[in-house]
Amino acid sequence: MRLQNKVALITGAGNGIGRATALLFAREGAAVIAVDIDENAGRATVADIQSQGGRADFYRADVAKDADCAGMVDFAEKTFGALHVLFNNAGIMHAADDDAVATEEAVFDITMAINVKGVFLGCKYGIPALRRAGGGSVINTASFVALLGAATPQIAYTASKGAVLAMSRELAIIHARENIRVNALCPGPLRTDLLMKFLNTEEKKQRRLVHIPMGRFGEADEMAKAALFLASDDSSYTTGTEFVVDGGITAAYVTPE
Ligand code: NAD
């Protein structure tokens, strides 16, 4: 078991990447604090972990709120005694996110509040807890759009993920001598609710698929396995990376037919 005796806090654990990761981390021996703004979804993840004999508890938080982030870290330490892995994963892709001309200021603001400030607040309260535990691993979910521009615009989302990647690099350097590693996970397009709600027609899906060398969307489980590597001691010399798991997108100029 690769996370034996570790405590992991995962935001956005009610669905998609966060849920798949919570289940995998628990199977690998971690005690999991599943955090989500959606109480039903988060509690369902916890129930599934417990039904498989794993250890988990739920904390409801909006990661854009300072007090909620302070509360989730406090809850993790009080419930399981320490915090070793912090997975700042919660994020949104707003349906009305478009190009700079068409995107409303409110859409930009809410996207930055959750996707960027949420990561900052997770670190603000999580890093002191990792220090108290003698070190640990922080994983921040960015995206391949932090590295590549797309003609199908989602300007607030793309800006937010660029910020997550830049913030992750700097955090990695600041904390490198404290036994705290920080990596950004950069998934390609996934078959999760977040993207499938945005690409809500077959035509929009096909428009994306042509750019993926592997010719398919990624799965949440495939991100969970990458997060497991970054969370565990297997990645003990890995920090400050843009850990890309994208079916080959960022390597491609022309994709196969
Ligand atoms: P998802 O929509 O399936 O799950 C996201 C979870 O986050 C949900 O349970 C939701 O309730 C929760 N959440 C939303 N706002 C929150 C808030 N303010 N506070 C706490 N929880 C909140 O999404 P997903 O595809 O699993 O995405 C997870 C992360 O991966 C996001 O940061 C997303 O931007 C990123 N990502 C996704 C894709 C993709 O194609 N799906 C690609 C690259 C990166």
Residues whose N, C-alpha, C, O or C-beta is under 5 A from the ligand:
A	BS01	NAD	G12 G14 N15 G16 I17 G18 V35 D36 I37 D38 A41 A61 D62 V63 A64 N89 A90 G91 I92 I114 T141 A142 S143 F144 P187 G188 P189 L190 T192 D193 L194 L195
